[in-house]
Amino acid sequence: MEITEINQYHLRYEMSDPFRPAWKPGFEQTEHEVLLFELETDAGISGVTTASGFAGRMDYLELAEMFLVGEDPREVEKLVEKMDPLNLWGPRPWHFEVALWDIKGKEADKPIYELLGGSSDPIPAYASTGERQGVEDRLDYVRDRVEEGFEAVKLRCHGEDPTPDLEVAREVRSEFPDLTLMMDANMGWSVPMVDVEPWSFREALSVARELEDIGNVAWLEEPLDRRNYEGLSRLRERTDVPIAGGEFNNGVHQFREFIKQGSLDVLQPDAVLATGISGGKKVAAMADTNGLEFAPHTWNDGLGFVANLHMLAATDASWCEYPIDPPGWTPEARDFLLANPIVAEDGAVAPPDGPGLGVDLDWDRIESLDIS
């Protein structure tokens, strides 16, 4: 089997309500922009993948063709190694690794997680917020999620003054004493043209100490830069709140460094952004060997979310992150290119059980939204 052609679709989906991501203060998102790639083969099987975080990088297609056309898509590890120069030239290779697995699963007529020895059991999910909101709005949100069966919620804590976010966490804890909470600082990476002063070690420690007092906090996510291995290690030593991170780190070797330096309690690779599915499975094994938690980041478009679901189903993951923050960020807005959105039931999410990624794309919508 050979890859014969790669098709690219540049999609812009108009959201019904604006979304105000915590990691981009002052920005109002009204469109969900995604690059969709379709890898065609001479066997009539196609694999799909997306690059939602890099929709403006139009050099993807030429580079992907250079490394992948004429190759056997079933040789996943070999092609990931071949694509390593992409890390030097610009786009990361992990998006395309997902499409290779999609082809491999479709040829075998099995879902990706089954090829990797996983199961279709539903994975406990936490409702993951994306906005910073006030107490009353966030309490309403939590009430809705608890009513839907979620037993954990992740809040956001970003910017120079985390006091309002910590007050939200305290009020949520007061009304829901048994609810597991996570707190995401989004200090691990910076957004272009967004001026946010990163926390100092002292500020990160102060937030961690506040979370200790709030109690039943599963982790504090990305309180320091993703490459500050030593600082994260010192922070971890001085707080009882577990420290999490890794969503934008690049490759398995960086997670090995987290472990070597004792930087994290919870490893959070993203199959699309950080490691690919194969690499994520390796990180999960490393976490298990070293007594750490494995809870991947999943904040992507629908295909990216599904790719991470397969990785979760093939590993011993602690939680599935379920991004939802209506009215802006809904399953429909997140999964707009899928024929049917991925829905959590009773606070858990099951991986699609069809061949490969196991989902159908809404090709009529894709063609109508393509601005390539």
Secondary structure by P-SEA (a helix, b strand, c coil): ccccbbbbbbbbbbbcbbbbbccccccccccbbbbbbbbbccccbbbbbbccccccccaaaaaaaaccccccccaaaaaaaaacccccccccaaaaaaaaaaaaaaaaccccccccccccccccccccccccccaaaaaaaaaaaaaacccbbbbbbbcccaaaaaaaaaaaaaacccbbbbbbcccccccccbbbbcccaaaaaaaaaaaaaacccccccccccccaaaaaaaaaaccccccccccccccaaaaaaaaaaccccbbbbbccccccaaaaaaaaaaaaaabbbbbbbccccaaaaaaaaaaaaaccccbbbbbbbccccccccccccccccccccccccccccccccccccaaaaaaaaccc
